[in-house]
Amino acid sequence: MGILEKISEIEKEIARTQKNKATEYHLGLLKAKLAKYRAQLLEPSKSSSSKGEGFDVMKSGDARVALIGFPSVGKSTFLSLMTSTASEAASYEFTTLTCIPGVIEYKGANIQLLDLPGIIEGAAQGKGRGRQVIAVARTADVVIMMLDATKGEVQRSLLEKELGSVGIRLNKHKPNIYFKPKKGGGISFNSTVTLTQCSEKLVQLILHEYKIFNAEVLFREDCSADEFIDVIVGNRVYMPCLYVYNKIDQISMEEVDRLARKPDSVVISCGMKLNLDYLLEMLWEYLALTCIYTKKRGQRPDFTDAIILRKGASVEHVCHRIHRSLASQFKYALVWGTSTKYSPQRVGLTHTMEHEDVIQIVKK
């Protein structure tokens, strides 16, 4: 019995089992086994055949965004509209067969946009180059999930299931669970909150399934068994996702209104170029980037060339971005902007910068 058959057997067993107090341990064990088999499935085969052409693209720019969706939902058209790259688009499925990169220039930042081939059902098992597509998506900062507005809900749930089965968690934060395997001393279990979805017995059963008999576990929030398995496995990627509904010119206004009000969703039309500017604004928000401008002593700030950093970056990050030796020669910095109490404020290396701040660095 191959891994795929084992996975389908366990999935059927989970679907058959009623969810109640008596069966929660059985279900927890099944979920742990399922996660284990899926991890084996993702490991590359030992006897690799002749090398194929490369799929991943070198990371460039300030951030990376992956376009994921079923075939023929308008990913290539979107890439051609937003960037100067022309990706072939046609009325048949699988027009795009490899990863095509493009660059969006927005607010002084270069955002790399990757047009990936369409995902089909069963991509996580390797159908239709699905594994390579999903592996590239794991390296992105934000995922844009392109959906056809005429078939929206079905596609969204299928794609979330495919990405979930390979360890990509969309719009979720990392579970606040402290987990540390040890050499001896058994399993010590504690929680700072009342647990409603997971018990000590279930945690022990899951750990035994992974052949872990000595560990320290501390739940700082009420998490489910699935989230605890994610913490044990440890290779999960938590990333923000924008659900973009394309082809809104083919549905009614009421339906457009309903889709637009969903959380993390944007409605657009690539054919009629509707709402693309709002999508860019949302993308900037999800990437959480900040622009920092520099200023030389006695001169006006240079607003043409911004330093692009992540939200929450400190003065030290700015120094490293300008030159790697600058932080060691740093004396103090003068900052103008919203992150200071008064302008200019004299700050040290640990000061947190905000969007569109101006900085002047003074060396020793």
N, C-alpha and C positions, 0 to 999 in steps of 0.2 A: 504493500500500500504506500503510494507516494505521499509527499507532503501535501499536495493539493487536495488529494482525496481525504487525508486526515483533517485538513482545515474545513472542508465542506461537511464532513461528518460532525465535527464539533459545532459548526454553525447551525446545522439542522437540530442537533441536540439542545442547543440554547433556545432555538425557536420553539421547540416542543415543550420545554420545561416551563411550568407556571412560576411566576415570580411571587414568592411569599417567604415568611420567616423560615420555614422548614427547608426550603430549597436554596437559601442564599449562599450556604457554604459550597454546595454542589456547583452553583453557577459561578462562584468566585474561582473555584478550581478550573472549571472549563475555560473561563476567560484568561486565566494565567497560561493554560496550555496553548490556547489560541495565539496569544501574544508571542509565545516561545516559537511556535511553528512559523509564524509570519516573519519573525526575525531570521530564522533559518532560510526562509524563502528569499529574503533580500540579500543574503550573503552571495557574493559572486561565486560561480562554480569553479572548482579547483582546476579542472581540465579546460582551460579557456582555449577556444578555437582561434583561428587566425585573426589578427587585429583588424577591426573594422575602422571606418573613418571616425574621427573624434566628434563628439556630440556637444560637449560643454564649450562655452565661449569664455575667453579670458575676461575677468572682472575689470571693468573700467568705470570711470565717473565717480560720483559721490554716493550713489545708491543704486540698487538693482531691483527691478520689478519684473516679475514673471507673469506672462499671459497664459492662463490655463482655461481650457474649455473643450467642449465636444467639437468634432469637425463641423465646418461650415456655420460658425456662429458670428464670424466677422472679426477674428483676431488679426488676420493679415491686413484687412482693410483699415483697422484701427491703427496698426503700426505704421502703415503708409501715410495715414492722415496726420498722426502726431509727430512723426520723425521724417527726416529727409531720405530714409531708407525705403526702397520700393520692394515690398514682399509680394510675391505672386499671389493673386487672388482670382479664383474662378468658381463657377457654380457647381463644382463637384467636390466630394469629400477628399480629405488628405491631399490638398494642393501643396501644403507645406510639409516637407518630410524631414528637415533638420531644424536646428535652432538658429533663428535669424535675429541678430541683434540690431537695435537702433538706439539713437540718443535723443531724449527730450531735453531741450534747454528751457528751464523755467526758473525764474527769480535768481538767475546767476548760477544755478546748479545744473550739472550734467547728470541726468538720470538715465541709466541704461535700461532699455526696455527689451525683453526677450520674447520673441514670438515663437512659441513652442508648437509642435505638431498636435493635432487634436487627440484628446484622450478618449478611449472607448471603454465600455464596461469590461472589467477584468484586467484593467491596465496594471494594477498592482501585482498581478501574477505574471506580467510580462507580455501581455497581448498588445500588438501594435506599437512596439517600442515604448510601451508604457513606463517601464522601469527607468529608462534613461530620462524620459520627460520629467518624471517625478523627482529623480535625483537632482536634476538641474533646478527644479522648483525649490528644493530644500536649501539651495545656496542664496535664494533671493531674500530681500529685506521685507518686501510686501508682495502678496499674490493678488493679481487682478483676475477674478473668476468671471470669464465672459459667458453669459447665458443668453439663450434665445428667448425673448420676451413672450413669444407665442407658445413656448413649451417650458417656461421657467422652472416651476417647482420640481418637476421630475428630475431635470438635469442637475439642479442644485443638490438635491439629496444624494444622487448617485455619485457626483464628484466629491462631496464631503466624505462619503463612505470610502471611496478609493484612496483619497489622501489620508484619511484617518487610519486606514489599515497599513500604511507605510510609515506611520509615526509623525505625520504633520498635523498639528493641532491649530485650527484656525480661530482667531479672535478669542483665545483662551490664555490665561496666565498660568505660569508654572505652579503646580500644587505646593502649598506651604507645608511640606513634610520633610523632617530631618531624618535621613537614613544613612547609616554607616555600618558596613560589614566589619566584624571583628574576628580576632583569632580564637577567642573562647568566651565562656561566660553565659552562653545561651542567648535567648532573645529577650531584650528588655524593652517593654512597650509602655509608652506614656502618651497622654493627650492633654492639651491645655483647654480644649473645648469639649462639649458633649457630642459624642459621635452617634449619628443616626443611620449612616449608610454602611459603616464598616465596624467590625468588632475585633477584639484581640485574637479570638479563635480563628477568624477569617484571615487576618494578617499572618498568623503563624502557618496556616494551611498554604497560603500563597507563597510564603518564603520557603516552605518545605518543597513545594513544586519546583522552585528554582535552586534547590539543594543548598539553601542558606540556612544554617542552624545557629549561627552566632551573629547577632546584629543589634544595633540600637535604633529604635524607631520612635519618633516623636511627631504626633499630628498637631500642627498649630492651627488647622482649620478643618471643618467637617468635609472630608473628601470621600469619594466613592472608591470601590475596589479597583475600577479601571484606572483611576488617577494614581492609586498606589502602585499598580503594575507599571505605569509610565515612569514613576520615580525609580523603581528597581531596575528597569531596562536601561534608562538613562540616556537613550539616543533620540529622544523626542525633540522636535523642533516646534517652538511656539511662535507663530507669526501672524501679523495682522492681515486681514483679507478684505478686499472690496468686491462686493457682488455687483457686477455691471450688466444690466439688462439691455441688450442691443435690439434693434429692429422694432422700436416702439411706434414707428409709423404704421405698423401693420395691426395694432390692437386698439381697443377703445380707450377713451380718455379716463373712464372709471378704473379700468385695469391699470393704466399708467400711474394713476394717483395711488392705487393700492400698493403697487410695487415700490414706488418712490418713498412711501412711508415706512417701509421695512427697515430694521436696523442694518447699518453697514451697506446700504444699497444705493446705487445711482442708476438712473435710467438715461440711455442715450440712443441716438440713431446715427450710425456711421454713414449711411446712404444720404441722409438729408443734413448731416453735420449739426445735429441738435445736442445741446447740453454738454459739449466737450470741454468747455472752459470750467464748468463747475466740477467735472470729473478731475481735472488737473488740480483744482483747489483742494478737493478731498484727498487726492493722492499725496499732496504736499503735507497735509495734516497727518496722514497715516505714517508717512516716512519719518515724521518728527525731526526735520532738519532745521538748523538755524544758520543765518548768514551773519558773519562777523566782518566788520570793515576795519582796516588798519589805518593808522595816521602817523606820519613822521613829525618830528618836533618842529614847530613853527610853520607847518604847512596844513592845508585843508585835507580832510579825510579823502581817501581814494574810494569813491562809491562805484567805480567801474569793475573792480576786481574783488569779489567777496571771498572770504574763507568759509567753506561749507563744513559744518560740524553737526554732530548729533545733539539732540536736546539734552541739557544737563551737562554740557562740556565745560571744563574749567579753563582758567587762564593757562594752565600747564599744557592742556591739549592744543591751545592756539600756538604756544611756543614751539611745540613739537612739529606742528604742521608747517610753521615758517622755516625752522631749521632745527635739526636734532640737538645741536650744541647750545641752543639759545636758553633752554631751561636752566642749565648749569651756570650761565653767566647772568641770570635774571636778578635784578635789584628790586624793582617794583613796576607796576603798570598803572596807567591812568585810564579810567573807563568812563565813557559817556553813554547814557542809555537807560533802559527800564530796569536793569539789574542793580542799579546804584541808588543810594538814598539822595545823593546830590551829584551834580555833574561839574567838573570831572571828579571822580572819587579815586583815591590812591588805594590800590588793592594788592593782595599777594597772589601766590600761585593757585590757591585753593578756591578763589572766588568763582562762582558759577555765572557763566555768560548767558545772555538772553538774545532773542532774535533782533537783528539789526543794531547791535551794540557797536560802538566805535572804541578801539583800543590803541593805546600808545605804550610801547614797552621800553623801559629804561634799563640799560645793562649796567653791570658793575664797572 
